[in-house]
Amino acid sequence: MSDLASLVAATSATLARIAADFSPAVFASSLAAEDMVLTDLILQAGLPIAIFSLDTGRLNAETVAVIDAVRARYGYNIAVYHPNAQAVAAYVANHGLNAFYDSVDMRRECCRIRKVEPLGRALAGQRAWVTGQRRAQSSTRQELAVQEDDAAHAMVKFNPLADWQESDVWDYIRANDVPYNALHDQGFPSIGCAPCTRAIEPGEDVRAGRWWWENPEQKECGLHMVDGKLIRIKSVAA
């Protein structure tokens, strides 16, 4: 069995275990390449793991188009959660539309409004959630476990692709003709909101284009953080 085949088998087994033992469970998709791998594995296997995404209101058109691509390819409608309109309006009125460039605190507040709060709504009533995070993505994710105790949301969190390398992700996508965000072909290995993401140069870290004006150790949006710390309090043996 090839390395990729082994990874796929292990990831598929993890997803099947989630569906069997941690229902109801949901998959939080950012519509990036990693998330398309998980989308394909979940939908092709017909697993009862609902897929949702957060539309912050500032996504690239190419990112939003992935939702339509999933519908066309799999006949599946990804649930979309939006930020509270009043909270967004208050932030813009008090600080300005692009205040996230001014300080880390302002950027995290924008992320809290546009991502973290909608995530809480999406996770309500669930026993577990799934992410497309990988250890190799950044310095903040090197301790990533496949299964974690997310005390902040009172549920279990799974990162089935924790062991995957970027090359594994793309090998799977090409081998299975999985639809993906067109921005990946334009130098965007990691994609967030349009004003907070840029293309990277050859040799740069894969997340160098995310919040490029900040230090690497600060580059988390808050979806995986509590009180300023990553939600990596306790790993659970798989």
Summary of the structure (lengths in Angstrom):
residues: 238
radius of gyration: 17.1
end to end distance: 21.9
largest distance: 56.9
contacts: 704
relative contact order: 0.17
helix: 46%
strand: 13%
